[in-house]
């Protein structure tokens, strides 16, 4: 059986997306911070990612 871990970014008022359905309030890492490369170790443990179409489209579209 696979282990399931759920990560949800949520604003303080309890919403995941803004009133227009955007998640652009989520920011990536600050370019000025030292890169400890924790993501590479994390992603090696990931087998499957599940996300909604709107989120996928927003993070993959320009």
N, CA, C and O atoms as a GROMACS GRO file, in nm:
protein
  248
    1UNK      N    1   0.083  -0.116   0.000
    1UNK     CA    2   0.000   0.000   0.000
    1UNK      C    3   0.089   0.124   0.000
    1UNK      O    4   0.189   0.130   0.072
    2UNK      N    5   0.051   0.224  -0.081
    2UNK     CA    6   0.128   0.347  -0.089
    2UNK      C    7   0.092   0.442   0.023
    2UNK      O    8  -0.020   0.442   0.073
    3UNK      N    9   0.188   0.523   0.059
    3UNK     CA   10   0.169   0.627   0.159
    3UNK      C   11   0.116   0.751   0.088
    3UNK      O   12   0.169   0.790  -0.016
    4UNK      N   13   0.013   0.814   0.142
    4UNK     CA   14  -0.044   0.934   0.085
    4UNK      C   15  -0.012   1.052   0.177
    4UNK      O   16  -0.038   1.048   0.297
    5UNK      N   17   0.044   1.156   0.117
    5UNK     CA   18   0.074   1.279   0.190
    5UNK      C   19   0.004   1.392   0.117
    5UNK      O   20   0.019   1.406  -0.004
    6UNK      N   21  -0.071   1.472   0.189
    6UNK     CA   22  -0.146   1.582   0.130
    6UNK      C   23  -0.085   1.715   0.171
    6UNK      O   24  -0.068   1.743   0.290
    7UNK      N   25  -0.051   1.796   0.072
    7UNK     CA   26  -0.002   1.931   0.097
    7UNK      C   27  -0.101   2.028   0.033
    7UNK      O   28  -0.127   2.019  -0.086
    8UNK      N   29  -0.154   2.118   0.111
    8UNK     CA   30  -0.243   2.220   0.058
    8UNK      C   31  -0.196   2.355   0.111
    8UNK      O   32  -0.182   2.374   0.232
    9UNK      N   33  -0.172   2.447   0.020
    9UNK     CA   34  -0.142   2.584   0.060
    9UNK      C   35  -0.275   2.657   0.071
    9UNK      O   36  -0.358   2.651  -0.020
   10UNK      N   37  -0.295   2.724   0.183
   10UNK     CA   38  -0.423   2.788   0.207
   10UNK      C   39  -0.399   2.927   0.265
   10UNK      O   40  -0.310   2.946   0.349
   11UNK      N   41  -0.477   3.023   0.220
   11UNK     CA   42  -0.466   3.157   0.276
   11UNK      C   43  -0.522   3.158   0.418
   11UNK      O   44  -0.591   3.064   0.458
   12UNK      N   45  -0.494   3.263   0.491
   12UNK     CA   46  -0.537   3.269   0.631
   12UNK      C   47  -0.690   3.270   0.645
   12UNK      O   48  -0.742   3.232   0.750
   13UNK      N   49  -0.761   3.313   0.540
   13UNK     CA   50  -0.907   3.313   0.547
   13UNK      C   51  -0.968   3.181   0.501
   13UNK      O   52  -1.090   3.170   0.488
   14UNK      N   53  -0.884   3.081   0.475
   14UNK     CA   54  -0.933   2.946   0.447
   14UNK      C   55  -0.952   2.911   0.301
   14UNK      O   56  -1.009   2.806   0.270
   15UNK      N   57  -0.905   2.994   0.212
   15UNK     CA   58  -0.922   2.966   0.069
   15UNK      C   59  -0.792   2.916   0.008
   15UNK      O   60  -0.682   2.953   0.050
   16UNK      N   61  -0.806   2.831  -0.092
   16UNK     CA   62  -0.690   2.782  -0.166
   16UNK      C   63  -0.663   2.875  -0.285
   16UNK      O   64  -0.548   2.910  -0.311
   17UNK      N   65  -0.767   2.914  -0.355
   17UNK     CA   66  -0.755   3.004  -0.470
   17UNK      C   67  -0.821   3.137  -0.435
   17UNK      O   68  -0.902   3.145  -0.342
   18UNK      N   69  -0.787   3.242  -0.510
   18UNK     CA   70  -0.853   3.370  -0.488
   18UNK      C   71  -0.992   3.370  -0.552
   18UNK      O   72  -1.034   3.268  -0.607
   19UNK      N   73  -1.063   3.481  -0.545
   19UNK     CA   74  -1.201   3.485  -0.594
   19UNK      C   75  -1.213   3.460  -0.744
   19UNK      O   76  -1.321   3.429  -0.793
   20UNK      N   77  -1.102   3.474  -0.817
   20UNK     CA   78  -1.101   3.447  -0.961
   20UNK      C   79  -1.048   3.307  -0.994
   20UNK      O   80  -1.033   3.273  -1.112
   21UNK      N   81  -1.020   3.227  -0.892
   21UNK     CA   82  -0.971   3.091  -0.913
   21UNK      C   83  -0.821   3.083  -0.933
   21UNK      O   84  -0.770   2.976  -0.967
   22UNK      N   85  -0.750   3.192  -0.913
   22UNK     CA   86  -0.605   3.194  -0.932
   22UNK      C   87  -0.531   3.154  -0.805
   22UNK      O   88  -0.580   3.175  -0.694
   23UNK      N   89  -0.413   3.099  -0.824
   23UNK     CA   90  -0.326   3.066  -0.710
   23UNK      C   91  -0.194   3.144  -0.721
   23UNK      O   92  -0.092   3.099  -0.670
   24UNK      N   93  -0.198   3.258  -0.788
   24UNK     CA   94  -0.076   3.335  -0.808
   24UNK      C   95  -0.024   3.399  -0.680
   24UNK      O   96   0.086   3.455  -0.680
   25UNK      N   97  -0.101   3.391  -0.572
   25UNK     CA   98  -0.052   3.441  -0.443
   25UNK      C   99   0.052   3.347  -0.384
   25UNK      O  100   0.123   3.384  -0.290
   26UNK      N  101   0.062   3.225  -0.439
   26UNK     CA  102   0.165   3.132  -0.395
   26UNK      C  103   0.296   3.170  -0.462
   26UNK      O  104   0.303   3.178  -0.585
   27UNK      N  105   0.396   3.191  -0.385
   27UNK     CA  106   0.527   3.231  -0.439
   27UNK      C  107   0.624   3.116  -0.426
   27UNK      O  108   0.613   3.033  -0.336
   28UNK      N  109   0.720   3.113  -0.517
   28UNK     CA  110   0.826   3.014  -0.509
   28UNK      C  111   0.932   3.060  -0.410
   28UNK      O  112   0.910   3.153  -0.333
   29UNK      N  113   1.044   2.994  -0.414
   29UNK     CA  114   1.153   3.031  -0.324
   29UNK      C  115   1.212   3.165  -0.366
   29UNK      O  116   1.213   3.199  -0.484
   30UNK      N  117   1.260   3.239  -0.270
   30UNK     CA  118   1.326   3.366  -0.296
   30UNK      C  119   1.457   3.338  -0.368
   30UNK      O  120   1.538   3.258  -0.322
   31UNK      N  121   1.478   3.404  -0.479
   31UNK     CA  122   1.599   3.383  -0.559
   31UNK      C  123   1.725   3.419  -0.481
   31UNK      O  124   1.834   3.371  -0.514
   32UNK      N  125   1.713   3.502  -0.379
   32UNK     CA  126   1.828   3.544  -0.302
   32UNK      C  127   1.868   3.450  -0.190
   32UNK      O  128   1.972   3.470  -0.127
   33UNK      N  129   1.787   3.347  -0.165
   33UNK     CA  130   1.820   3.256  -0.056
   33UNK      C  131   1.917   3.148  -0.103
   33UNK      O  132   1.922   3.114  -0.221
   34UNK      N  133   1.992   3.095  -0.009
   34UNK     CA  134   2.087   2.989  -0.041
   34UNK      C  135   2.010   2.863  -0.080
   34UNK      O  136   1.914   2.825  -0.012
   35UNK      N  137   2.051   2.799  -0.186
   35UNK     CA  138   1.984   2.679  -0.235
   35UNK      C  139   2.038   2.557  -0.161
   35UNK      O  140   2.153   2.517  -0.182
   36UNK      N  141   1.956   2.500  -0.074
   36UNK     CA  142   1.999   2.380  -0.002
   36UNK      C  143   1.959   2.254  -0.078
   36UNK      O  144   1.994   2.143  -0.038
   37UNK      N  145   1.886   2.270  -0.188
   37UNK     CA  146   1.845   2.161  -0.276
   37UNK      C  147   1.766   2.053  -0.203
   37UNK      O  148   1.786   1.934  -0.228
   38UNK      N  149   1.678   2.093  -0.115
   38UNK     CA  150   1.592   1.998  -0.046
   38UNK      C  151   1.489   1.938  -0.141
   38UNK      O  152   1.439   1.828  -0.118
   39UNK      N  153   1.457   2.010  -0.249
   39UNK     CA  154   1.356   1.962  -0.343
   39UNK      C  155   1.400   1.834  -0.412
   39UNK      O  156   1.319   1.744  -0.432
   40UNK      N  157   1.525   1.824  -0.450
   40UNK     CA  158   1.574   1.703  -0.519
   40UNK      C  159   1.555   1.578  -0.434
   40UNK      O  160   1.513   1.474  -0.485
   41UNK      N  161   1.585   1.589  -0.306
   41UNK     CA  162   1.565   1.474  -0.217
   41UNK      C  163   1.417   1.443  -0.201
   41UNK      O  164   1.377   1.326  -0.200
   42UNK      N  165   1.335   1.548  -0.190
   42UNK     CA  166   1.190   1.529  -0.175
   42UNK      C  167   1.130   1.461  -0.298
   42UNK      O  168   1.055   1.365  -0.284
   43UNK      N  169   1.162   1.510  -0.417
   43UNK     CA  170   1.097   1.462  -0.540
   43UNK      C  171   1.135   1.316  -0.570
   43UNK      O  172   1.060   1.247  -0.638
   44UNK      N  173   1.247   1.270  -0.520
   44UNK     CA  174   1.285   1.130  -0.539
   44UNK      C  175   1.190   1.035  -0.469
   44UNK      O  176   1.177   0.918  -0.507
   45UNK      N  177   1.122   1.085  -0.366
   45UNK     CA  178   1.028   1.004  -0.290
   45UNK      C  179   0.886   1.009  -0.346
   45UNK      O  180   0.799   0.933  -0.302
   46UNK      N  181   0.861   1.097  -0.444
   46UNK     CA  182   0.727   1.115  -0.499
   46UNK      C  183   0.704   1.016  -0.612
   46UNK      O  184   0.786   1.004  -0.703
   47UNK      N  185   0.590   0.946  -0.605
   47UNK     CA  186   0.554   0.851  -0.709
   47UNK      C  187   0.443   0.906  -0.798
   47UNK      O  188   0.448   0.891  -0.920
   48UNK      N  189   0.345   0.970  -0.739
   48UNK     CA  190   0.228   1.019  -0.812
   48UNK      C  191   0.188   1.155  -0.759
   48UNK      O  192   0.191   1.179  -0.638
   49UNK      N  193   0.150   1.244  -0.849
   49UNK     CA  194   0.100   1.376  -0.811
   49UNK      C  195  -0.041   1.390  -0.864
   49UNK      O  196  -0.068   1.359  -0.981
   50UNK      N  197  -0.132   1.436  -0.779
   50UNK     CA  198  -0.270   1.458  -0.820
   50UNK      C  199  -0.300   1.606  -0.799
   50UNK      O  200  -0.283   1.658  -0.688
   51UNK      N  201  -0.346   1.673  -0.904
   51UNK     CA  202  -0.386   1.813  -0.891
   51UNK      C  203  -0.497   1.841  -0.991
   51UNK      O  204  -0.511   1.770  -1.091
   52UNK      N  205  -0.573   1.942  -0.962
   52UNK     CA  206  -0.682   1.981  -1.051
   52UNK      C  207  -0.630   2.048  -1.177
   52UNK      O  208  -0.517   2.097  -1.181
   53UNK      N  209  -0.714   2.049  -1.280
   53UNK     CA  210  -0.676   2.107  -1.409
   53UNK      C  211  -0.639   2.254  -1.397
   53UNK      O  212  -0.539   2.297  -1.454
   54UNK      N  213  -0.718   2.332  -1.324
   54UNK     CA  214  -0.690   2.476  -1.315
   54UNK      C  215  -0.555   2.502  -1.252
   54UNK      O  216  -0.480   2.588  -1.299
   55UNK      N  217  -0.521   2.431  -1.146
   55UNK     CA  218  -0.391   2.448  -1.083
   55UNK      C  219  -0.280   2.406  -1.179
   55UNK      O  220  -0.181   2.476  -1.194
   56UNK      N  221  -0.297   2.292  -1.243
   56UNK     CA  222  -0.197   2.243  -1.338
   56UNK      C  223  -0.174   2.345  -1.448
   56UNK      O  224  -0.060   2.377  -1.482
   57UNK      N  225  -0.283   2.396  -1.503
   57UNK     CA  226  -0.271   2.493  -1.613
   57UNK      C  227  -0.200   2.620  -1.567
   57UNK      O  228  -0.118   2.676  -1.640
   58UNK      N  229  -0.230   2.666  -1.446
   58UNK     CA  230  -0.167   2.788  -1.396
   58UNK      C  231  -0.018   2.770  -1.372
   58UNK      O  232   0.059   2.863  -1.395
   59UNK      N  233   0.024   2.654  -1.326
   59UNK     CA  234   0.166   2.636  -1.298
   59UNK      C  235   0.247   2.596  -1.421
   59UNK      O  236   0.370   2.599  -1.418
   60UNK      N  237   0.180   2.557  -1.530
   60UNK     CA  238   0.253   2.519  -1.651
   60UNK      C  239   0.241   2.621  -1.764
   60UNK      O  240   0.322   2.619  -1.857
   61UNK      N  241   0.144   2.711  -1.757
   61UNK     CA  242   0.126   2.812  -1.861
   61UNK      C  243   0.209   2.936  -1.829
   61UNK      O  244   0.237   2.964  -1.712
   62UNK      N  245   0.246   3.006  -1.932
   62UNK     CA  246   0.322   3.133  -1.912
   62UNK      C  247   0.235   3.241  -1.862
   62UNK      O  248   0.281   3.353  -1.840
   0.00000   0.00000   0.00000
